[in-house]
Amino acid sequence: MSKILVIDDERAIRNTLKEVLEYEKHEVDLAEDGPKGLEMFSANMYDIVLCDIKMAKMDGIEVLGKISEIRLILRHNDIRTWQYRYCC
């Protein structure tokens, strides 16, 4: 199944989503705020990110924007690695 990251500053919502998603056989990681979510996203490969919009330290729109930037950097590095391994 999918590997999912849930970013939400409300513990009850995080835990409820984790319980429901794990019942459906997904692997779920939880982050309590935007900075922690970005740290986890950078260190792991996730298929899906569920993110609260209103959070104190960093709002969800900013988090998702930074996730897009991280994905672009990772894709660029993957392409560069592929080119090095297979073209040079």
VMD Tcl script that builds the backbone (N, CA, C; Angstrom):
set m [mol new atoms 264]
animate dup $m
set s [atomselect $m all]
$s set {name element resname resid chain x y z} {
  {N N MET 1 A 0.833 -1.199 0.000}
  {CA C MET 1 A 0.000 0.000 0.000}
  {C C MET 1 A 0.871 1.254 0.000}
  {N N SER 2 A 0.260 2.380 0.268}
  {CA C SER 2 A 0.952 3.665 0.207}
  {C C SER 2 A 1.644 4.009 1.518}
  {N N LYS 3 A 2.722 4.780 1.389}
  {CA C LYS 3 A 3.399 5.350 2.553}
  {C C LYS 3 A 2.928 6.798 2.643}
  {N N ILE 4 A 2.318 7.161 3.779}
  {CA C ILE 4 A 1.644 8.448 3.929}
  {C C ILE 4 A 2.236 9.217 5.104}
  {N N LEU 5 A 2.449 10.518 4.885}
  {CA C LEU 5 A 2.873 11.430 5.947}
  {C C LEU 5 A 1.693 12.330 6.292}
  {N N VAL 6 A 1.320 12.360 7.565}
  {CA C VAL 6 A 0.252 13.240 8.057}
  {C C VAL 6 A 0.905 14.340 8.881}
  {N N ILE 7 A 0.667 15.598 8.464}
  {CA C ILE 7 A 1.209 16.758 9.184}
  {C C ILE 7 A 0.031 17.543 9.740}
  {N N ASP 8 A -0.100 17.563 11.049}
  {CA C ASP 8 A -1.203 18.290 11.692}
  {C C ASP 8 A -0.801 18.636 13.112}
  {N N ASP 9 A -1.149 19.833 13.550}
  {CA C ASP 9 A -0.774 20.253 14.896}
  {C C ASP 9 A -1.751 19.775 15.976}
  {N N GLU 10 A -2.840 19.143 15.571}
  {CA C GLU 10 A -3.792 18.609 16.544}
  {C C GLU 10 A -3.601 17.098 16.672}
  {N N ARG 11 A -3.197 16.686 17.869}
  {CA C ARG 11 A -2.883 15.281 18.125}
  {C C ARG 11 A -4.053 14.358 17.793}
  {N N ALA 12 A -5.271 14.741 18.175}
  {CA C ALA 12 A -6.439 13.883 17.945}
  {C C ALA 12 A -6.655 13.624 16.455}
  {N N ILE 13 A -6.472 14.645 15.635}
  {CA C ILE 13 A -6.636 14.482 14.185}
  {C C ILE 13 A -5.537 13.585 13.636}
  {N N ARG 14 A -4.295 13.821 14.047}
  {CA C ARG 14 A -3.182 12.970 13.597}
  {C C ARG 14 A -3.452 11.504 13.920}
  {N N ASN 15 A -3.821 11.255 15.162}
  {CA C ASN 15 A -4.016 9.882 15.597}
  {C C ASN 15 A -5.212 9.216 14.921}
  {N N THR 16 A -6.288 9.977 14.711}
  {CA C THR 16 A -7.466 9.430 14.028}
  {C C THR 16 A -7.135 9.069 12.587}
  {N N LEU 17 A -6.451 9.969 11.892}
  {CA C LEU 17 A -6.052 9.674 10.509}
  {C C LEU 17 A -5.135 8.455 10.455}
  {N N LYS 18 A -4.205 8.380 11.383}
  {CA C LYS 18 A -3.286 7.229 11.426}
  {C C LYS 18 A -4.066 5.928 11.612}
  {N N GLU 19 A -5.001 5.936 12.540}
  {CA C GLU 19 A -5.785 4.736 12.823}
  {C C GLU 19 A -6.592 4.296 11.591}
  {N N VAL 20 A -7.261 5.226 10.950}
  {CA C VAL 20 A -8.081 4.905 9.776}
  {C C VAL 20 A -7.204 4.420 8.619}
  {N N LEU 21 A -6.115 5.131 8.358}
  {CA C LEU 21 A -5.249 4.773 7.238}
  {C C LEU 21 A -4.530 3.441 7.474}
  {N N GLU 22 A -4.099 3.190 8.691}
  {CA C GLU 22 A -3.459 1.913 8.988}
  {C C GLU 22 A -4.456 0.760 8.899}
  {N N TYR 23 A -5.696 1.009 9.255}
  {CA C TYR 23 A -6.738 -0.007 9.103}
  {C C TYR 23 A -6.873 -0.408 7.631}
  {N N GLU 24 A -6.654 0.564 6.751}
  {CA C GLU 24 A -6.715 0.315 5.304}
  {C C GLU 24 A -5.380 -0.185 4.752}
  {N N LYS 25 A -4.471 -0.557 5.649}
  {CA C LYS 25 A -3.179 -1.177 5.307}
  {C C LYS 25 A -2.140 -0.219 4.723}
  {N N HIS 26 A -2.239 1.068 5.043}
  {CA C HIS 26 A -1.224 2.029 4.626}
  {C C HIS 26 A -0.189 2.179 5.741}
  {N N GLU 27 A 1.017 2.546 5.355}
  {CA C GLU 27 A 2.072 2.854 6.319}
  {C C GLU 27 A 1.997 4.356 6.588}
  {N N VAL 28 A 1.883 4.755 7.851}
  {CA C VAL 28 A 1.634 6.160 8.191}
  {C C VAL 28 A 2.679 6.676 9.173}
  {N N ASP 29 A 3.239 7.849 8.857}
  {CA C ASP 29 A 4.102 8.587 9.778}
  {C C ASP 29 A 3.400 9.884 10.141}
  {N N LEU 30 A 3.666 10.362 11.356}
  {CA C LEU 30 A 3.016 11.573 11.849}
  {C C LEU 30 A 4.032 12.661 12.173}
  {N N ALA 31 A 3.653 13.905 11.851}
  {CA C ALA 31 A 4.463 15.071 12.217}
  {C C ALA 31 A 3.542 16.097 12.867}
  {N N GLU 32 A 4.022 16.704 13.957}
  {CA C GLU 32 A 3.182 17.622 14.730}
  {C C GLU 32 A 3.217 19.068 14.240}
  {N N ASP 33 A 4.104 19.381 13.318}
  {CA C ASP 33 A 4.141 20.737 12.770}
  {C C ASP 33 A 4.872 20.723 11.424}
  {N N GLY 34 A 4.852 21.872 10.748}
  {CA C GLY 34 A 5.459 21.987 9.431}
  {C C GLY 34 A 6.946 21.669 9.395}
  {N N PRO 35 A 7.748 22.275 10.267}
  {CA C PRO 35 A 9.180 21.978 10.236}
  {C C PRO 35 A 9.494 20.495 10.442}
  {N N LYS 36 A 8.802 19.837 11.353}
  {CA C LYS 36 A 9.021 18.406 11.583}
  {C C LYS 36 A 8.585 17.610 10.350}
  {N N GLY 37 A 7.473 18.016 9.727}
  {CA C GLY 37 A 7.005 17.347 8.517}
  {C C GLY 37 A 8.006 17.458 7.386}
  {N N LEU 38 A 8.593 18.640 7.220}
  {CA C LEU 38 A 9.605 18.825 6.174}
  {C C LEU 38 A 10.839 17.970 6.440}
  {N N GLU 39 A 11.230 17.900 7.698}
  {CA C GLU 39 A 12.380 17.066 8.075}
  {C C GLU 39 A 12.103 15.600 7.726}
  {N N MET 40 A 10.905 15.133 8.058}
  {CA C MET 40 A 10.554 13.742 7.775}
  {C C MET 40 A 10.437 13.504 6.270}
  {N N PHE 41 A 9.863 14.465 5.547}
  {CA C PHE 41 A 9.717 14.324 4.104}
  {C C PHE 41 A 11.082 14.248 3.423}
  {N N SER 42 A 12.018 15.049 3.904}
  {CA C SER 42 A 13.360 15.055 3.320}
  {C C SER 42 A 14.096 13.736 3.541}
  {N N ALA 43 A 13.770 13.061 4.643}
  {CA C ALA 43 A 14.479 11.840 5.005}
  {C C ALA 43 A 13.807 10.565 4.489}
  {N N ASN 44 A 12.575 10.672 3.999}
  {CA C ASN 44 A 11.814 9.494 3.591}
  {C C ASN 44 A 11.121 9.727 2.260}
  {N N MET 45 A 10.711 8.654 1.626}
  {CA C MET 45 A 9.941 8.738 0.390}
  {C C MET 45 A 8.473 8.471 0.720}
  {N N TYR 46 A 7.620 9.450 0.471}
  {CA C TYR 46 A 6.192 9.297 0.737}
  {C C TYR 46 A 5.414 9.337 -0.569}
  {N N ASP 47 A 4.363 8.521 -0.632}
  {CA C ASP 47 A 3.464 8.535 -1.777}
  {C C ASP 47 A 2.448 9.660 -1.655}
  {N N ILE 48 A 2.043 9.948 -0.417}
  {CA C ILE 48 A 0.994 10.937 -0.148}
  {C C ILE 48 A 1.366 11.749 1.082}
  {N N VAL 49 A 1.078 13.055 1.047}
  {CA C VAL 49 A 1.227 13.924 2.213}
  {C C VAL 49 A -0.128 14.570 2.481}
  {N N LEU 50 A -0.645 14.363 3.685}
  {CA C LEU 50 A -1.866 15.031 4.135}
  {C C LEU 50 A -1.428 16.101 5.130}
  {N N CYS 51 A -1.793 17.350 4.836}
  {CA C CYS 51 A -1.276 18.460 5.640}
  {C C CYS 51 A -2.385 19.428 6.027}
  {N N ASP 52 A -2.431 19.753 7.305}
  {CA C ASP 52 A -3.336 20.781 7.809}
  {C C ASP 52 A -2.928 22.121 7.199}
  {N N ILE 53 A -3.875 23.003 6.959}
  {CA C ILE 53 A -3.564 24.313 6.386}
  {C C ILE 53 A -3.197 25.317 7.481}
  {N N LYS 54 A -3.966 25.336 8.572}
  {CA C LYS 54 A -3.717 26.304 9.648}
  {C C LYS 54 A -2.912 25.664 10.770}
  {N N MET 55 A -1.630 26.025 10.806}
  {CA C MET 55 A -0.751 25.554 11.879}
  {C C MET 55 A 0.077 26.739 12.360}
  {N N ALA 56 A 0.534 26.659 13.590}
  {CA C ALA 56 A 1.203 27.799 14.220}
  {C C ALA 56 A 2.587 28.106 13.643}
  {N N LYS 57 A 3.492 27.143 13.620}
  {CA C LYS 57 A 4.882 27.423 13.245}
  {C C LYS 57 A 5.044 27.702 11.753}
  {N N MET 58 A 4.298 26.991 10.924}
  {CA C MET 58 A 4.401 27.131 9.472}
  {C C MET 58 A 3.074 26.637 8.904}
  {N N ASP 59 A 2.390 27.474 8.114}
  {CA C ASP 59 A 1.101 27.029 7.611}
  {C C ASP 59 A 1.263 25.970 6.523}
  {N N GLY 60 A 0.181 25.252 6.262}
  {CA C GLY 60 A 0.222 24.123 5.350}
  {C C GLY 60 A 0.569 24.490 3.920}
  {N N ILE 61 A 0.170 25.665 3.470}
  {CA C ILE 61 A 0.497 26.099 2.108}
  {C C ILE 61 A 2.012 26.242 1.967}
  {N N GLU 62 A 2.647 26.836 2.966}
  {CA C GLU 62 A 4.108 26.978 2.938}
  {C C GLU 62 A 4.786 25.607 2.981}
  {N N VAL 63 A 4.263 24.720 3.815}
  {CA C VAL 63 A 4.825 23.366 3.907}
  {C C VAL 63 A 4.756 22.673 2.552}
  {N N LEU 64 A 3.590 22.714 1.915}
  {CA C LEU 64 A 3.429 22.033 0.628}
  {C C LEU 64 A 4.285 22.680 -0.455}
  {N N GLY 65 A 4.479 23.992 -0.387}
  {CA C GLY 65 A 5.375 24.658 -1.327}
  {C C GLY 65 A 6.804 24.175 -1.169}
  {N N LYS 66 A 7.245 24.046 0.079}
  {CA C LYS 66 A 8.614 23.568 0.333}
  {C C LYS 66 A 8.765 22.097 -0.063}
  {N N ILE 67 A 7.709 21.318 0.119}
  {CA C ILE 67 A 7.744 19.915 -0.311}
  {C C ILE 67 A 7.919 19.854 -1.824}
  {N N SER 68 A 7.243 20.735 -2.560}
  {CA C SER 68 A 7.404 20.775 -4.019}
  {C C SER 68 A 8.841 21.097 -4.396}
  {N N GLU 69 A 9.457 22.038 -3.681}
  {CA C GLU 69 A 10.854 22.388 -3.943}
  {C C GLU 69 A 11.774 21.198 -3.659}
  {N N ILE 70 A 11.531 20.503 -2.563}
  {CA C ILE 70 A 12.349 19.343 -2.206}
  {C C ILE 70 A 12.215 18.274 -3.284}
  {N N ARG 71 A 10.999 18.051 -3.755}
  {CA C ARG 71 A 10.776 17.040 -4.808}
  {C C ARG 71 A 11.545 17.392 -6.071}
  {N N LEU 72 A 11.543 18.683 -6.437}
  {CA C LEU 72 A 12.282 19.093 -7.632}
  {C C LEU 72 A 13.773 18.838 -7.463}
  {N N ILE 73 A 14.300 19.153 -6.296}
  {CA C ILE 73 A 15.724 18.925 -6.021}
  {C C ILE 73 A 16.030 17.428 -6.073}
  {N N LEU 74 A 15.163 16.609 -5.468}
  {CA C LEU 74 A 15.392 15.162 -5.483}
  {C C LEU 74 A 15.339 14.617 -6.902}
  {N N ARG 75 A 14.380 15.081 -7.697}
  {CA C ARG 75 A 14.295 14.628 -9.089}
  {C C ARG 75 A 15.539 15.035 -9.858}
  {N N HIS 76 A 15.995 16.271 -9.643}
  {CA C HIS 76 A 17.191 16.752 -10.334}
  {C C HIS 76 A 18.391 15.882 -9.975}
  {N N ASN 77 A 18.540 15.580 -8.694}
  {CA C ASN 77 A 19.653 14.737 -8.256}
  {C C ASN 77 A 19.535 13.330 -8.817}
  {N N ASP 78 A 18.317 12.795 -8.898}
  {CA C ASP 78 A 18.124 11.468 -9.485}
  {C C ASP 78 A 18.536 11.465 -10.952}
  {N N ILE 79 A 18.171 12.516 -11.680}
  {CA C ILE 79 A 18.530 12.605 -13.097}
  {C C ILE 79 A 20.037 12.711 -13.244}
  {N N ARG 80 A 20.669 13.549 -12.412}
  {CA C ARG 80 A 22.113 13.710 -12.468}
  {C C ARG 80 A 22.811 12.393 -12.151}
  {N N THR 81 A 22.323 11.667 -11.152}
  {CA C THR 81 A 22.900 10.379 -10.793}
  {C C THR 81 A 22.728 9.389 -11.938}
  {N N TRP 82 A 21.539 9.371 -12.541}
  {CA C TRP 82 A 21.285 8.478 -13.670}
  {C C TRP 82 A 22.228 8.803 -14.826}
  {N N GLN 83 A 22.378 10.090 -15.119}
  {CA C GLN 83 A 23.261 10.492 -16.214}
  {C C GLN 83 A 24.704 10.060 -15.922}
  {N N TYR 84 A 25.137 10.203 -14.692}
  {CA C TYR 84 A 26.501 9.837 -14.323}
  {C C TYR 84 A 26.695 8.313 -14.459}
  {N N ARG 85 A 25.713 7.550 -13.977}
  {CA C ARG 85 A 25.845 6.098 -14.000}
  {C C ARG 85 A 25.744 5.531 -15.407}
  {N N TYR 86 A 24.849 6.076 -16.219}
  {CA C TYR 86 A 24.536 5.439 -17.479}
  {C C TYR 86 A 25.043 6.167 -18.721}
  {N N CYS 87 A 25.441 7.411 -18.576}
  {CA C CYS 87 A 25.851 8.162 -19.753}
  {C C CYS 87 A 27.340 8.489 -19.774}
  {N N CYS 88 A 27.977 8.476 -18.656}
  {CA C CYS 88 A 29.371 8.937 -18.597}
  {C C CYS 88 A 30.334 7.800 -18.311}
}
mol reanalyze $m
mol bondsrecalc $m
mol representation Tube
mol addrep $m
